[in-house]
Amino acid sequence: MTDSPSFVSKLAWNLPWMVRYPWTRLRSYGEMTAFEKKHVVITIADHFEPAWNDGPFWDLKGQIRRLKEFREMARRIAALVRDVDDTGFRHTFFYPAEQYDPSILEIMSEMQAEGLGETEVHLHHGGYDVADTSENLRRTLLEFRDTLAERHRLLSRTDPNSDPMYAFVHGNLALGNSSGGQHCGVDDELQILRETGCYIDMTLPSAPDRSQVPMLNQIYEPGRPLDAPVPHRTGRRVAADGRDPRLPMILTGPLVFYLPRRFAGLPLPRLDDGALAGNQAFSPERLRRWMSANVTVAGRSDLVFVKLYCHGFFDHDQQACIGEDAIRFFSELLERSNRNGEPTIHFASARETFNMVCAAIDGKTGEPNQYRNYRLRPIMAEGKV
């Protein structure tokens, strides 16, 4: 282990995005329209690790038990919490390649067939002292991608003859070697992601971690060469202009300061980063904060994307991400939506979200539900009408 970073180091890491934060908020408020019907697309990026434990990882028997318990919770919330399209609440399961076990993935494949969520790629690699290599990263991603697709009928593609494609979340948040060489070590990581079929990354936001970049509350394509470190530090926001973005697309979740309480008469700011966690209380204001981040395709202010995240096997967070607290909160959101007629809420997987974004870029209008399979279709659904 390395020594904990100093306050000065943490401040230096966070200043670039904090300086930019006020301008992103002004942009968001400037684009909002008061009387426009809003469609809110909610995606849950679950850093999905059945092996997770506060101590040593669970053995396979323990993982299977925990996964089956999770499946029952997923079935319950999907039955009780359904959006305007009659789509059940569900997570996208970003499963770690380095923890692969076929018996775990068989259950996850069954869960996807039930409509409880889609499986995508999560990877922890590198470490504090040992960097990964480009060659090993490419081999790891290709082997895991093809195992998911060929053995378990997971992931998606544009047609049955094309290579599988996947969404990605970086373990330890160090996308593009953005943590000073720790937990990654591969400068050309985004180039490798592109070449191995990654269509979208959902790692961010990561503040106040060192890996947070100045691009906030946006859907964008990386602005620097993909074989350079941290190419997503800058970028071009996607727009309804018909221009295909360079993949992998970066879709960030909300990152919004708010003032929940005061100390000695002074407001104490806190960050809402879209976490479904036990220490971030649910309230009606949370949806308004998430919407105020205004993560949209430029030119489509009516379509707001809210990417939330969770760790589905953190025991202290399960009630908030898939248990009774989540059922109560999201049911209340839907009840208010049905009662007031706005905003209209749609639950979507990472793949469906990407498809909806692509449809908006191409100028498609109307209900986002029409575009869940716009470009990418699940391999599991191939051959089905």
N, C-alpha and C positions, 0 to 999 in steps of 0.2 A: 504493500500500500504506500501511496505517496502522502506527504503532509497535506493537511487541509489548506486550500488557497487562502491568502490573506484578503482582508476587506478591500484593499487597493486593487488586487488582481480581479476580484469579483466586479468591482466598479468598472474597471477597464473593459472587461468582457461585455458588460451590459450597456455601457454608454452608447454604442452605435445604434442599437434599436430604441433605447429610451429617448435619444435625441430626435429620432424620426417619429416616435409615437404620436406627438401632437398633430403632425401633418397628416398622418394616416387617419386620425379621428376627424380632422376637418374634411378630408376627402370623403369619408364615409357619410358624415352629416350632410355634406353638399350634394351627394347623389341621392339621398333618400327623398321619396315623394310621399306626401302625407295621405293622399287619397287613392293610391294605387293598390290594387289587390296583390297581396304577397303570397307566394308559394315558398314555404320553408322546407328544405330538404335536409333531414337529419340523418347523419351517418355516425355510427359508433365504432371507432377503431379500438378493438380490444387487443391489448398486448397479452396474448392468450398462452399461458404457461401452466398447464396442469401440474407440472413438477414443482412449482414454486412453493417454498416453505421459508419461514424465518430462520430455520437452521438448515441442516442438510436437505437436499432435494428429496421429494417423495420417491419411493421406489415405484415400479410399474403398477403393482397392485394398488397402492395408494392413489396413484394418478388416475387409474381407471375408475376407482370409487368416486373420487372428486369430480371427474368428468361426467359420470352418470348423474351425480347430484346436480351438477350445473345444467345438464340437459333437461332435467325435470323443471328447474327454475325457468329455463328458456321456453319450455313448452307452456308453462303457466302464464308468463308475461305475454307471449305471442298470442295466446287465446284471449286474454283480457284487454290488451292494448293494441288497437288496430286503427290505422290511419284512414284518411278519406278515401283511399283506393282499396280499402280492406286488406292492406298489407300489414302483417303483424310486426310489432317491435322486435328487432333482432340486432345482433352484433355482427361485425365483420371480424373473423377470427384470424389474427395475424400470429401464426404459429411458428416458433423458432426452429430453423433448419437444424441447428446443432443439438436439438433435443428430440429429433425424429424417432418415433417408434411406430411401426405399422399398425399395431393394435389400437393405438390412440387415434391415428388418422382414419381407421375404419369407422370408428364411432363418429368422428367429425364429418366424414362423408355421409353417414346416415343422418346426421343433424342437418346437413345442407339439403339432402333429399326431402326432409320434412319441412323445409322452408324456415329453419331456425337461424340461418346465417350462412355466409360463404367464407371459405378458408382462403387466406392469402399468405404472403411470405414475411416473416420476421427473422432477423438474424442478429445475434451478438457475435462479434468477432474482434480480433485484436485484444488488447488488454492494457494495463498500466505500463508494462515494461516490454511486451512483445507485440510487434506490429504484424498485422496480416500482410499478405502479398497479393498483388493483382491476379497472379495465376491461380492462387488458392481460392480467392474470392470468386473468380469466374467459374472455376470447377464446382465449388460448393453450390452456387446459385443454379447452374445448369442441372446438376444432378438432382437437387431438391425440386426444382421446377418440373423436371421430367418425371420424377417419382410421384409427385402430387397429381400430375396430369394422366400418366399412363397407368399407374397402379391403383389410384384412388378416384379417378375421374373428377378431379377438382380443377380449379383455375378456369380460364376462359380463353377464347381466341376469336378471330374475325370470321373464320370459316374452318370447316373440318380439315382442310389441307394446310393450314397455317400453323406456325409454332405457338405453343402456349404463351400466354401473357399473364402478368401478375401485378398486384399492388404490393407496396413495400412499406414496412416500418423498420427503422434502424434501432437495434438494441442499444441501450445506453445513449441514444439520441445523437450519436456522433456522425450523422450523415455527411458524406463527402469529406471525411477526415477533418471535421469541424471542431474537434476537442483537443487540438494541439497534439495530435498523433495518438492519443489514448483511445481505446475502444474502437479502433479502426486501423489507421495506418496506411490506407490505400488512397492516394491522391486522386486517382482516376476512377473512383468508385461510381460516380454517376454515368460515366461512359460505359462501364461494365454493366450497370443496371439497364441502360438503354439497349445494349447489344444482346442482353439475355432476356429481354421481353418485358421489362418493367414499364408500365404505362402511367402510373401515378405513385407519388410518395406522400404518405400521411404522417410523417414523423413529427412535424412542427405543429404548434409552438413548443419550445423547450426552455423558455425563460424560467428562472434566472440562470439556467445552465450555460456554460461557456459556448455550447453549440448553437445558441439562438443567433439567427442572422437578422439584419435590418429589415428584411422583407416581412411585413406584418399583415395579417388579415387579408390575404390575397390568394387568388388562383393564378399561377404564373409559370412561365418557362424559365429555366436557369439562364442567366445573362452572360456568364463567362464560359470559356471553352470547357466542355464536359470532362476533359482529361486533366483539368487543373483542380487543385484543392478548393473546396467550398465554392463550386461554381454557382450555387444558388444564393450566394450572398447578394447578388443583384439579379434582376430579371425583368421580363416583359409580361405585364398582366395580360391574360387572355381576354379577347374581345369578340363581340358578335360581328366579325368582319370576314368570316369564311376562311381565315388563314389557320391551317393546322399548326398547333404548337409543337415545339420540339419536345419530345419525350425524354425522360419522365416528367410529366406535369407535376408541379408542386401545389398541393392544396393544404393550406394552413387552417388550423382551427382558430377560434376566437382568442384574442389576447387583449383583455380590457381591464383597466384599473377601475376600481369602485371604492366607496368609502363606507364600510359596514359599521364602523364604530369610531369613538373619539377617546383620546387620552389627554387629560389635563386641558380639555377644551379644544384640542387640536385634532383634525381628522387623521385617521390612520388608514392610508390606502392599502388595498390588497389587490392581487391579480386574480381575475377569473380566466383560466386557461382552458375551459371546457372540460375539466376533469369530472367524471362521475365517481366521486370519492366520499368517504364517510366524513371527512373534515371540511367539505364544502357543502353547506346546507342548501337544500332546494328551496326555491321561492319563486313566485310569479315573475320577479324582476330578472331572474336568470335568463329566461328566454328573451326578454327585451335586451339584455346585455349582449347575448350571443347574436341577435339580429343586428344590433347597433354596430357590430364589427363589420357588417356589410360585405361579407365575402361573396362576391358576385362576379359574373362575366360582365366586363364593361359593355354597357349598352343594354343590359338586361337587369334593370334594378328590381324587377318584379320577382326574380328568382334568387333566393338567398340560401347559400349553402352553410350548414352548421355542422362542422366535423368535431365531434366530441371524442374523448378517449377514456379508457379505463384499463384496469388490470383485473380481469375477471376472477382470478384465483387469490387475490389479496382478501383474506377473510374479513378484514375490517371494512372493505369497500363493497362487498357483494350485495348488501341490501340497497346500496345506492346505485349500483350499475345494472342489476338484474332482479333484485329481490323486491320486498314490499315497498320500500321507499321509492324505488324507480316506478313500480306499478302505480303508486299513488300520484307521483309527480307528473308522469307522462299522461296518465288518464285525465288529470285536471287540465293539462294543456289542450288535450283533444276536446274536452267538454267545453272549454272556453272558446276554442276555435269553432266548434259546431254551433254554439250559442250566438256568437258574434259574427260568424262568417268570415273571420279574418284573424290571423293569417291561416292559410290552409297548410296543414302539416303532412309531410310525406316521409316515411321511413325508407331508407335506401342503403344498399350495400356499397362498398367502395367501387365495385365495378359499375353498378347502376348510376352512382354519382358521376363517375367519369363519362358514361354514356350521355347523361343529361347535360353535362358541361359541353361535350362535343356537339350535341344537337343545338344548344344555344349559340355556340360559335358559328355553326352553319346557318344560323338565322331561323331555326325552327321555333315555332311559338305554340301556345296552347298548354294543356295540362302536362306537367313533367312525367306523369305516369306513362304517357305514350312512348317515352324514349328510354325505358329501362334496359332495352336490348338493342339500342341504336347502332352500336358498332361491335361491341364485344358480347358474346353469348356464352353461357356456362358450357363447358365441355360435357357436363352431366346431362344437359338438355339437348344435345345434338341428336338429331333424328326424331325429335318430338315436335309436334305442331304447336 
